[in-house]
Amino acid sequence: MPPEELSTAAVRRLIEMAGADRVGDDAVEELGKVLEDYAMKVGKEAAELARHAGRKTVKAQDVQLAVKRVPPPQGP
């Protein structure tokens, strides 16, 4: 199953840009899941920070603070 929002091509490019010579489909799928899960958590936190500040618009500062507040994904 491919990631829902991130294209498999984009995820594959990220892994290749990180230095991989070859990338398995399973790696693309797994990284896509991890990235989407983390992005959703950061997005929700950023939206809550914007609401708390009395805004409807999420700004870069909200995302930056959310990244600091949401723990990074842990391995298995």
Secondary structure, 3 states (H helix, E strand, C coil): CCCCCCCHHHHHHHHHHCCCCCCCHHHHHHHHHHHHHHHHHHHHHHHHHHHHCCCCCCCHHHHHHHHHHCCCCCCC
